Amino acid sequence: MPEEGLVLKAYGGYYFVQQDDGALRQCTLRGRLKARERVMVGDRVAFGVLSGGRGVIEKVYPRRSVLSRPPVANVDRVLVVMAFQDPAPALNLLDRILVHAEAAGTGAVVCVNKADLVGPEQIGQSWMQVYRDAGYPVLITSAVTGYGVAELRESLRGRITVLAGPSGAGKSSLINAICPGLALPTGEISRKLKRGRHVTRHVELLPLENGGWVADAPGFSVLHLENIARENLAGFFPEFRQARPCRFTDCLHYREPGCGVREAVTAGVVARFRYAHYLAFLREIVAQEEKRRRQ
């Protein structure tokens, strides 16, 4: 009878599966499965065991969510890590990641790290309230002092969580603070470029002591929006739902008359910087759609 487990990492043609009893099994793919389906980190799989102890994955169970970047299945939430400074918060990137999380159907939490680098008066920066008002939990942490780490640890319990954000924001340092035994390598900030150096090389689910898994995804600064249609983009900005209905049901909230979202921006219900990011993403998506039509 096949055994079951969770794919924690994959590279070199091998898949490392955590069995239900906690043991780790190195597996390959059954030939017919290899031709039909891509196995991802986070997949729940069934596998057989050969005489030499190697496992052979025979079945991938249905996924409840899929992230394309980083490629992880069955994610419960995305934890977007920004830093107060070194590097400064990249709110455009934050919004891109949140849009991808919304499109994938996962929950999202905003974590602002390196609280040790700022004074108490700077911790309550106004942009954070914008995300709270939009419905996103916002956690304040310091991997150096341990501030907020207990709250973060509890928020990860029992879930598959992907950490995303710019290099240097302290994702690996936070995981080390939550689970010191992992001893993940961490990078330093480039003094010249004022951004972090890449230290995570591949996606891997790391089991936490209190239950749950985290994936420290490779740092990145650009996320393209190829798989998002223009008419769906507004739905990935939760605060837009607080606006009154637009005159036209297919309103893109750009120049259309009677647009409730634009009125909400004017009234201060929707933050101007979030709306500006929405418009930038919309123009990017429209340009991509038109480029594909010309090809």
C-alpha positions in Angstrom: 0.0 0.0 0.0 1.5 3.4 -1.0 2.6 5.8 1.8 1.9 9.5 1.9 3.8 12.6 2.6 4.6 16.2 1.9 7.2 17.3 -0.7 9.7 19.5 1.2 12.2 20.2 -1.5 13.1 19.1 -5.0 16.3 19.4 -7.0 18.5 17.3 -9.2 15.6 15.1 -10.2 15.0 14.0 -6.6 12.1 14.8 -4.4 12.5 14.8 -0.6 9.2 13.8 1.0 8.4 14.1 4.7 6.3 11.0 5.7 3.5 11.3 8.1 5.7 9.8 10.8 8.2 12.6 10.3 10.8 10.5 8.4 12.3 12.0 5.2 12.2 9.9 2.1 14.2 10.5 -1.1 12.0 9.9 -4.1 11.9 9.9 -7.9 8.9 10.1 -10.2 7.0 7.2 -11.7 7.6 7.5 -15.5 4.0 8.1 -16.4 3.7 10.8 -13.8 6.8 12.5 -15.0 5.3 12.9 -18.5 1.9 14.1 -17.2 2.4 16.4 -14.2 4.9 18.6 -12.5 5.5 17.8 -8.9 5.9 20.9 -6.7 7.3 21.7 -3.3 4.2 21.6 -1.0 2.5 18.8 -2.9 0.8 16.1 -0.9 1.9 12.8 -2.6 1.5 9.1 -2.5 4.6 7.0 -3.1 5.8 3.4 -3.2 9.0 2.2 -1.6 11.5 0.1 -3.6 13.6 -2.7 -2.2 16.6 -0.3 -1.8 14.6 2.1 0.3 14.1 4.7 -2.5 10.6 6.1 -2.9 8.8 6.5 -6.2 6.0 9.1 -6.3 2.9 7.6 -7.9 0.2 10.2 -7.3 -0.1 13.9 -6.6 -3.2 14.9 -4.6 -5.4 17.9 -5.7 -3.9 21.2 -4.7 -5.9 23.9 -2.8 -3.6 26.7 -4.0 -0.6 27.2 -6.3 2.0 30.0 -6.4 4.0 30.3 -9.6 6.8 32.4 -8.1 8.0 31.0 -5.9 6.7 27.6 -7.2 4.9 26.2 -4.1 1.6 24.3 -3.8 -0.9 24.2 -1.0 0.2 27.5 0.5 -2.0 28.8 3.2 -0.6 32.3 3.4 2.2 34.5 2.0 4.2 36.5 4.6 5.5 39.6 2.8 8.6 40.8 4.7 9.7 44.4 4.3 12.3 46.2 6.4 11.9 49.6 8.1 15.2 50.5 6.5 18.3 48.8 4.9 16.7 48.4 2.5 13.8 50.9 2.6 10.3 49.5 2.2 9.5 48.8 -1.5 5.8 49.4 -1.5 5.4 48.8 -5.2 7.0 45.3 -4.8 4.8 44.8 -1.7 1.7 45.4 -3.7 2.8 43.2 -6.5 3.4 40.3 -4.1 0.0 40.9 -2.5 -1.7 40.9 -5.9 -0.1 37.6 -6.7 -1.2 36.2 -3.3 -4.7 37.4 -3.9 -4.7 35.9 -7.4 -3.5 32.5 -6.0 -6.2 32.5 -3.4 -3.9 32.5 -0.4 -4.0 34.7 2.6 -1.4 37.3 3.1 0.3 39.0 6.1 2.6 42.0 6.0 5.7 41.8 8.3 7.9 44.8 8.8 11.3 43.7 10.1 14.3 45.5 11.6 12.4 47.5 14.2 15.7 47.7 16.1 16.9 50.2 13.4 14.2 52.8 14.1 12.9 54.7 17.2 9.5 54.1 18.8 8.0 57.1 17.0 8.9 55.6 13.6 7.3 52.2 14.3 3.8 53.4 13.6 4.4 54.7 10.1 1.3 55.7 8.3 1.6 53.4 5.3 1.2 50.4 7.6 -2.3 51.5 8.6 -3.2 51.5 4.9 -2.6 47.8 4.8 -4.4 47.2 8.1 -7.4 49.1 6.7 -7.3 47.0 3.6 -7.7 43.9 5.8 -4.1 42.6 5.9 -2.6 41.7 9.3 0.6 43.8 9.9 3.3 42.4 12.2 6.3 44.4 13.5 9.4 42.4 14.2 13.1 42.5 14.9 15.1 39.3 14.2 18.0 41.0 16.2 16.2 41.8 19.5 13.4 39.2 19.2 10.7 41.9 19.2 7.4 40.5 17.8 9.0 37.1 17.1 6.6 35.2 19.5 3.6 36.7 17.7 5.1 35.8 14.3 5.8 32.2 15.5 2.2 31.8 16.6 0.9 33.2 13.3 2.8 30.4 11.4 1.6 27.5 13.5 0.0 24.7 11.5 0.2 26.4 8.2 2.3 26.3 5.0 3.7 29.8 4.7 5.9 31.3 2.0 8.1 34.2 3.0 8.5 36.7 0.2 10.1 40.1 -0.2 13.2 41.9 -1.3 16.7 40.5 -0.5 18.1 41.9 2.7 14.7 42.4 4.4 15.6 39.6 6.9 13.5 36.6 5.8 16.2 34.1 6.7 17.1 35.9 9.9 13.4 35.8 11.0 13.2 32.0 10.3 16.4 31.6 12.4 14.9 33.6 15.2 11.7 31.5 15.1 13.6 28.2 14.9 17.3 28.6 15.8 18.2 25.0 15.0 17.8 25.7 11.3 20.8 28.0 11.2 20.0 29.3 7.7 22.7 31.4 6.0 22.0 35.2 6.0 23.3 38.0 3.8 24.4 41.5 4.5 23.3 44.7 2.8 25.5 46.0 0.0 26.7 49.4 1.1 27.0 50.6 -2.5 23.6 49.3 -3.8 21.7 49.6 -0.5 20.0 46.2 -1.1 20.5 42.7 0.1 22.5 40.0 -1.4 20.8 36.8 -2.5 21.4 33.9 0.0 18.4 31.5 -0.7 19.1 29.4 -3.8 16.1 27.2 -4.0 12.6 26.8 -2.5 12.4 24.5 0.4 9.7 23.9 3.1 11.3 24.0 6.5 9.4 22.3 9.4 8.8 24.4 12.5 9.1 23.1 16.0 5.5 24.2 16.9 4.0 22.7 13.7 3.7 24.1 10.3 6.2 24.8 7.5 7.8 27.9 6.0 9.4 28.4 2.6 12.2 31.0 2.4 11.8 31.8 -1.2 14.7 33.3 -3.3 14.8 37.0 -3.1 13.5 38.9 -6.0 12.8 42.5 -7.1 10.5 42.0 -10.1 7.3 40.1 -10.5 5.5 40.2 -13.8 1.7 40.0 -14.1 1.3 37.9 -17.2 -1.4 35.6 -15.9 -3.7 38.4 -14.5 -6.5 39.7 -16.8 -7.2 43.5 -16.7 -10.8 43.0 -15.6 -9.7 40.9 -12.6 -7.0 43.2 -11.3 -9.2 45.5 -9.2 -10.5 42.5 -7.3 -7.1 41.9 -5.9 -7.1 45.3 -4.1 -9.5 44.5 -1.2 -10.1 48.1 -0.2 -11.7 48.9 -3.6 -14.7 47.0 -2.3 -15.3 49.8 0.2 -16.1 52.2 -2.7 -19.6 52.7 -3.9 -20.6 50.8 -7.1 -19.3 52.2 -10.3 -21.7 53.4 -13.0 -20.4 50.7 -15.4 -20.1 47.1 -14.3 -16.9 46.7 -16.5 -15.3 49.8 -15.1 -11.5 49.5 -14.9 -11.3 52.5 -12.6 -9.1 54.5 -14.9 -10.9 57.3 -16.8 -14.5 56.0 -16.8 -17.2 58.4 -15.6 -19.0 57.6 -12.4 -16.2 55.5 -11.0 -16.7 54.8 -7.4 -13.1 53.8 -6.8 -11.7 57.1 -8.1 -14.2 58.9 -5.8 -13.0 56.8 -2.9 -9.4 57.9 -3.7 -10.5 61.5 -3.6 -12.3 61.0 -0.3 -9.3 59.3 1.2 -11.0 55.9 1.6 -8.4 54.4 -0.8 -4.8 55.4 -0.4 -3.4 57.3 -3.4 -0.2 55.3 -3.5 -2.1 52.0 -3.7 -4.3 53.4 -6.5 -1.2 54.7 -8.3 0.2 51.1 -8.1 -3.0 49.7 -9.4 -2.9 52.0 -12.4 0.7 51.1 -13.1 -0.1 47.4 -12.9 -3.2 47.9 -15.2 -1.1 49.7 -17.8 1.5 46.9 -17.7 -1.2 44.2 -18.1 -2.9 46.1 -21.0 0.5 46.4 -22.7 1.2 42.7 -22.3 -2.3 41.8 -23.7 -1.8 44.0 -26.7 1.7 42.6 -27.3 0.3 39.1 -27.3 -2.4 40.1 -29.8 0.1 41.4 -32.2 2.2 38.3 -32.1 
